């Protein structure tokens, strides 16, 4: 299957137009903060880079270009909160004793 560049001039034009219409970070606004959005995030990850079949590619492209699947975010929310959400919060955080909540953490490897 031919590899295409995801974030090209078509994307840049669409991204700029979306941010002009939606200039504030959606996650900041949900927490009563006002912060400019600089990233257009795909609410449901498109997974274009890992699509292997024609059907997967078709679904991924639909998610990629569907503006209803876009949200404006600031860099901080995109690179932290959203990434944790996509990973299901696995491996992040600690329990009440300060021990990592990820059972595969290196902290637990020494006891095996």
C-alpha positions as CSV (number, residue, x, y, z in Angstrom):
1,X,0.0,0.0,0.0
2,X,1.3,3.4,-1.0
3,X,2.4,5.6,2.0
4,X,1.1,9.2,1.8
5,X,2.2,12.1,3.9
6,X,-0.5,12.7,6.5
7,X,0.1,16.3,7.5
8,X,0.4,18.1,4.2
9,X,-0.7,21.5,2.8
10,X,-4.3,20.3,2.6
11,X,-4.2,19.4,6.3
12,X,-2.5,22.7,7.2
13,X,-5.2,24.7,5.4
14,X,-8.0,22.7,7.1
15,X,-6.3,23.0,10.5
16,X,-5.9,26.8,10.2
17,X,-9.5,27.2,9.1
18,X,-10.7,25.1,12.1
19,X,-8.6,27.0,14.6
20,X,-9.8,30.3,13.2
21,X,-13.4,29.1,14.0
22,X,-12.5,27.5,17.3
23,X,-9.6,29.5,18.8
24,X,-9.8,28.3,22.4
25,X,-8.7,25.0,23.9
26,X,-11.7,22.8,24.6
27,X,-10.2,21.1,27.6
28,X,-9.1,24.5,29.2
29,X,-12.7,25.8,28.6
30,X,-14.1,22.7,30.3
31,X,-12.1,23.7,33.4
32,X,-13.1,27.4,33.2
33,X,-9.7,28.5,31.8
34,X,-9.1,30.5,28.6
35,X,-6.1,29.4,26.7
36,X,-5.5,29.6,22.9
37,X,-5.7,26.4,20.9
38,X,-2.8,25.6,18.6
39,X,-3.5,22.0,17.9
40,X,-6.4,20.3,16.1
41,X,-6.8,17.0,17.9
42,X,-8.7,13.9,16.5
43,X,-11.1,13.0,19.3
44,X,-11.2,9.4,18.1
45,X,-7.7,8.5,17.0
46,X,-7.6,8.0,13.2
47,X,-4.7,5.4,13.2
48,X,-3.8,6.2,9.6
49,X,-0.2,5.3,10.2
50,X,-1.1,1.7,11.2
51,X,-3.9,1.0,8.7
52,X,-3.0,-2.2,6.8
53,X,-6.0,-3.1,4.8
54,X,-8.0,-1.0,2.3
55,X,-11.0,-1.1,4.7
56,X,-8.9,0.1,7.7
57,X,-7.4,2.9,5.5
58,X,-10.9,4.0,4.4
59,X,-12.1,4.2,8.0
60,X,-9.0,6.0,9.2
61,X,-9.2,8.6,6.4
62,X,-12.8,9.2,7.3
63,X,-11.9,9.8,10.9
64,X,-9.0,12.0,9.9
65,X,-11.0,14.4,7.7
66,X,-14.3,14.4,9.7
67,X,-14.4,17.9,11.4
68,X,-16.9,16.4,13.9
69,X,-14.0,14.3,15.1
70,X,-11.8,17.4,15.7
71,X,-11.3,19.4,18.8
72,X,-9.2,22.5,19.4
73,X,-6.5,21.9,22.1
74,X,-3.6,23.8,23.6
75,X,-0.2,22.0,23.2
76,X,-0.1,21.2,26.9
77,X,-3.5,19.3,26.9
78,X,-2.7,17.6,23.6
79,X,0.7,16.3,24.7
80,X,-0.3,15.3,28.3
81,X,-4.0,14.8,29.1
82,X,-5.0,13.6,25.7
83,X,-2.1,11.2,25.4
84,X,-2.9,9.6,28.7
85,X,-6.6,9.3,27.7
86,X,-5.6,7.5,24.5
87,X,-3.4,5.1,26.5
88,X,-6.2,4.4,28.9
89,X,-4.2,6.0,31.8
90,X,-2.3,2.7,32.0
91,X,1.1,3.2,33.6
92,X,0.4,6.6,35.0
93,X,-0.1,7.6,38.6
94,X,0.4,6.0,42.0
95,X,-1.7,4.4,44.7
96,X,-2.2,5.9,48.2
97,X,1.2,4.4,49.3
98,X,3.0,6.1,46.4
99,X,3.6,2.9,44.5
100,X,3.0,3.0,40.7
101,X,-0.4,1.8,39.6
102,X,1.2,0.0,36.6
103,X,1.9,-3.6,37.7
104,X,4.6,-3.8,35.0
105,X,6.5,-0.8,36.4
106,X,10.2,-1.3,37.0
107,X,9.5,-0.7,40.7
108,X,7.9,-4.2,40.9
109,X,10.6,-5.9,38.8
110,X,13.1,-6.0,41.6
111,X,10.8,-8.2,43.7
112,X,10.5,-10.9,41.1
